[in-house]
Amino acid sequence: MAIVSSAEAGLRAASRATIIQLRAPGRSTRDLEQDATRLVASSPVPVVISSRCDVAVACGAAGVNLPERDISPAEARTLLGERLVGRSVHSLESAVAAEAGGADYVIFGPVWPSTSHPDVQPAGVEALARVARAVRIPVLAIGGVTVERVAACRAAGAAGYAAISAFE
């Protein structure tokens, strides 16, 4: 999953990603919706919108990814129907709760130190493995994932990974 802040960045990343997450928390709703519409219309891979169910519906996105502090997956599901609902989590308990609440996948991390979240203690590969064993939905690793670390993510049971800097 490529996590990007604009349609242009998403289109550049699309050839190397299986799904794109548009994450632009500081932008106005109008600007985000216009950029999301452009990305959804042009992307060869599915697009999810970070935290904004309204924008996901308006632009026809494949779904939404929700931070832990956001509405529950069940609440998002009432707005989105069968679209994808993902949840970013930082603990085993949150991953289990996300699955129980109807999330289609979780993004777990940070697994390693991350330049985008330098003040957050990494959970480590063993924690990733515990999460992957505890849930039946796909788990994506995030945080410090590099090409050299992808194999460790897979060995821990992750279905894949999400990254910001790897796709910039």
Sequence and secondary structure as in RCSB ss.txt:
>XXXX:A:sequence
MAIVSSAEAGLRAASRATIIQLRAPGRSTRDLEQDATRLVASSPVPVVISSRCDVAVACGAAGVNLPERDISPAE
ARTLLGERLVGRSVHSLESAVAAEAGGADYVIFGPVWPSTSHPDVQPAGVEALARVARAVRIPVLAIGGVTVERV
AACRAAGAAGYAAISAFE
>XXXX:A:secstr
 EEESSHHHHHHHGGG SSEEE  TTS HHHHHHHHHHHHHH SS EEEES HHHHHHHT SEEEE TTS  HHH
HHHHHTTSEEEEEESSHHHHHHHHHTT SEEEE  SS  SSSTTS    HHHHHHHHHH SS EEE SS  GGGH
HHHHHTT SEE BSGGG 
